Amino acid sequence: MNTPVDVTDLWTLGVIVGLTVVTVLSRAFFFISNRPWTLPEWAQRGLQYAPIAALAAVIAPEVLVANGAFVTTWQDARIFGAAAGVAFFVWRKGRGQAVLGTIVAGMAVYLPLHIGLGW
């Protein structure tokens, strides 16, 4: 027995195909042209801050919010771990293995406070 095709299935398939086309065209746009293409200076300067902005957008809510509300106590291991990570990054001035060192320094402070003291 054949069952009729559900409209939702056709809609979902159409959305998937449409998104695929948009993705392929937007990513291949730079390869279509024969001449070299460069970003304007202001865009290049702005893109230098994109990684740190994305990192802050991911980490800030995790450090500052617990159970849907802002952290109101200083006995939170996440605050001290984040502070240690920031201090390490500032100390290294972003050179060398600063990102890896930031993670290691932050976790070296966070884990003893979280596991040892139960913060």
N, C-alpha and C positions, 0 to 999 in steps of 0.2 A: 504494500500500500504506500502510495506517495502522500506525503503531507505537504501542505502549502508552505511556501517560504515565508517566514515571519518578516514583517516590515522592519522590526528592530534589527534583525540580522542583516538586512540590506543596508540599513542606515549605518550600522557599525562597520560593515565592509566598505561603504562609501567614505566614511570618515578615515578609516585606516589608509585607503588608497590616496585620498586627498592629502593627508598628512605626510605620506611617503613622497608624493610628488613635490610638495612644498619643501620638504627636507632635502631631497636630492637636488632640486634646482638652487636652493639657497647655498648649499655647500659646493656645488659645482660652478656657481656663478663666476668665481675667480679664475677658473680654468678655461672658461669659454673665450675670454678675451686673449688676443695675441700679443698685446702690449703689456708691459709691466704695470702693476697697479699698487700704489702705496697709500697708506692712510694719511690724512692730514696730521700735522704736528700736534694739534690739540687732542686728537683722538688717540694718538700714540701715548701722549702724556697721561691721558685719562685711563688708558688700559693698564698702565703701570700700577695703579691702585686697585684694580679689580680683584686680585687674589687676596689682599689683606681685607678688603671690604666683604668678600664672600666668607672668609674665615671668621671675621667678627660677627657676621650675621648668623653663623651657625653656632659659635661658641657663646656669645653674650646671653642668649636666652637660657642655655644650659647652665651657665654659672649663676645668673641672677634670679632665675625663677625655679621654685620647687613646688610641686603639687598645685600648679596654676596660680600661685601668688608669689610676689617678690620675697626674696630671702630677707628676713628681719633680724636674724641673729648672726653674731660674728663667729659662732661655733659651727661653721660650715666648711668642710675640707675643700670644697670646690673653689671658694674665694681665695684661700691661701695657695692652692695649686695654681690657679690662674695668675695670681700676683707673682709667684716664683717664676712662672714661665715668662711673663712680661719682663721681669727683672733680668732674667738671663738673656732675653732677646735684646734688651736695651744695652746690657753689658757687652754683648758681642757686636752690637751695632749692625746687625743683619748680615754679618760676613760669615763665610765658611759654612759650617753645618749648623747655622743658627736655628733653623726650623726643627731639625731633629733634636738639638740640644734643648730647645724650648719645651718640646714634648717630654723629654727625659727629666728635665728639671721640674716641670709641673707635676709629673707623676711621682717623682721622688718625694715631693712634699705631700701630695694628695693621698697616696696609698697609706703611709703610716698614720695619718690623721683619720682617714676613713675606716681603715681596718683596725688599727690599734686603739684609737679613742672612740670609735663608733660615731664620729661626726657625720 
